[in-house]
Amino acid sequence: MKTQITFIIIFLWISINTFAQRHDRPPRDVPEKILQLEKIKLIETLEMDEETTLKFFSRRAEHKKTMDEIADREESLIIQIENILNGDNEASENELKKLIIGVDSIQSELAKSKSEFISSLDDLLTTEQIAKLIVFERRFREELRGVLFRDRKFKNRY
């Protein structure tokens, strides 16, 4: 597992440094490459056969689409709140409270959707594989965030 994480970090670090040295804009396929890397590492971590892999990623894509739609609604409410706080729009305290309640409700919906997705995997993955998935997703995000922040700190020094 440590070698996999090390590989991810090295890969991302090299990718980021390569793009940082270029003076033009980085290619738009960088997020796609990160997603491909995530898929490859996920397949290795969960040790899935081909049929299970296809079913899993199909279900996961549906889940991600749902999560993106929910997150877009949340972002819309947050933008409305920001506009009110910045003075761009005026609103009463009750309207602001409604927006806050809306954001809270959407965050609960996000958590519920994730929970439902995890529960839906019972027929596809073993309990150990589901546990590995949960750990993998968390660690992958942390590693990616860590690499990106380290790169920003390095750029700010010079």
C-alpha positions in Angstrom: 0.0 0.0 0.0 2.8 2.4 0.8 4.4 1.7 -2.6 1.1 2.6 -4.3 0.8 5.8 -2.4 4.4 6.6 -3.1 3.9 5.9 -6.8 0.9 8.3 -6.8 2.8 11.0 -5.1 5.8 10.7 -7.4 3.5 10.6 -10.5 1.6 13.7 -9.4 4.7 15.5 -8.3 6.4 14.9 -11.6 3.3 15.9 -13.5 2.8 19.1 -11.6 6.5 20.0 -11.8 6.4 19.3 -15.6 3.5 21.6 -16.0 4.9 24.2 -13.7 8.0 24.6 -15.8 5.9 25.4 -18.9 4.9 29.0 -19.4 1.8 28.3 -21.4 -1.4 26.8 -19.9 -1.3 23.2 -18.9 -3.3 20.7 -21.0 -6.9 20.2 -20.2 -6.4 16.5 -19.9 -4.7 16.6 -16.5 -7.9 16.0 -14.5 -8.6 13.1 -16.8 -5.2 11.6 -16.2 -5.8 11.9 -12.5 -9.1 10.1 -12.8 -7.5 7.4 -14.9 -4.8 7.0 -12.2 -7.5 6.8 -9.6 -9.3 4.1 -11.5 -6.2 2.0 -12.0 -5.2 2.2 -8.3 -8.8 1.5 -7.3 -8.9 -1.7 -9.4 -5.6 -2.8 -7.9 -6.7 -2.0 -4.4 -10.1 -3.7 -4.6 -8.6 -6.7 -6.7 -11.8 -6.8 -8.9 -12.3 -9.1 -11.8 -13.3 -7.6 -15.2 -17.1 -8.1 -14.8 -17.1 -6.6 -11.3 -15.0 -3.7 -12.5 -17.4 -2.8 -15.2 -20.4 -3.0 -12.9 -18.7 -1.1 -10.2 -17.5 1.8 -12.3 -20.9 2.0 -14.0 -22.6 2.3 -10.6 -19.9 4.7 -9.4 -20.4 6.9 -12.4 -24.1 7.1 -11.7 -23.4 8.0 -8.1 -20.8 10.6 -9.1 -23.3 12.2 -11.5 -25.9 12.4 -8.7 -23.3 13.8 -6.3 -22.3 16.5 -8.9 -25.9 17.5 -9.4 -26.4 17.9 -5.6 -23.1 19.7 -5.2 -24.1 22.1 -8.0 -27.3 23.0 -6.1 -25.3 23.6 -3.0 -22.9 25.8 -4.9 -25.8 27.8 -6.2 -27.1 28.5 -2.7 -23.6 29.3 -1.4 -23.2 31.9 -4.2 -26.5 33.4 -3.2 -25.3 33.7 0.4 -22.0 35.2 -0.8 -23.8 37.8 -2.8 -25.9 38.8 0.2 -22.9 38.9 2.5 -20.9 41.0 -0.1 -23.8 43.4 -0.4 -24.5 42.6 -4.0 -28.0 41.5 -3.1 -30.1 42.5 -0.2 -32.1 40.0 1.8 -33.9 39.8 5.1 -32.6 37.7 7.9 -35.4 35.2 7.2 -34.3 34.8 3.6 -30.7 34.3 4.8 -31.9 31.7 7.3 -33.8 29.8 4.5 -30.6 29.7 2.4 -28.6 28.4 5.4 -31.2 25.7 6.0 -31.1 24.9 2.3 -27.3 24.4 2.4 -27.6 22.2 5.5 -30.3 20.2 3.9 -28.2 19.7 0.7 -25.2 18.6 2.8 -27.4 16.0 4.5 -28.6 14.9 1.1 -24.9 14.5 0.0 -24.2 12.3 3.1 -27.3 10.3 2.5 -26.5 9.7 -1.2 -23.0 8.5 -0.3 -24.4 6.2 2.4 -26.9 4.8 -0.1 -24.1 4.2 -2.6 -22.0 2.3 -0.1 -25.0 0.2 0.9 -25.7 -0.5 -2.8 -22.3 -2.2 -3.2 -23.2 -5.1 -0.9 -24.3 -7.2 -3.9 -21.2 -6.4 -5.9 -18.2 -6.2 -3.4 -17.3 -8.0 -0.3 -17.3 -6.3 3.0 -13.5 -6.1 2.9 -13.6 -4.5 -0.5 -16.1 -1.9 0.6 -13.9 -1.1 3.6 -10.9 -0.8 1.2 -12.9 1.5 -1.0 -13.8 3.8 1.8 -10.2 4.0 3.0 -8.9 4.4 -0.6 -11.2 7.3 -1.5 -10.2 9.2 1.7 -6.4 8.6 1.3 -6.4 9.3 -2.4 -8.0 12.7 -1.9 -5.6 13.5 1.0 -2.6 12.5 -1.1 -3.8 14.6 -4.0 -4.5 17.6 -1.8 -1.1 17.2 -0.1 0.7 17.1 -3.4 -1.1 20.2 -4.7 -0.6 22.2 -1.5 3.1 21.3 -1.4 3.5 22.4 -4.9 1.8 25.8 -4.1 4.0 26.3 -1.1 7.1 25.6 -3.2 6.0 28.1 -5.9 5.4 30.8 -3.3 9.0 30.5 -2.0 10.4 31.7 -5.3 
